[in-house]
Amino acid sequence: MNEQTWRKSSRSASAAQCVELAVTGSATGVRDTKNRDGGTLVFPARAFRAFVAEVKAGR
């Protein structure tokens, strides 16, 4: 995942308490904006979509 693929929510503005996402065809990476070199959590695309669906459903 290169630097051009990382995005954070426009709602976070300049807040320091954010995460960034990088989405590829097969995976989604998640990293902390305060420590971008501190590591990346990588989830299979299907698992991340299921996670987001559960959050949106309030579970």
Helices and strands as residue ranges (DSSP letters): G 3-5, E 6-7, G 10-12, E 19-23, E 27-32, E 41-44, H 45-56
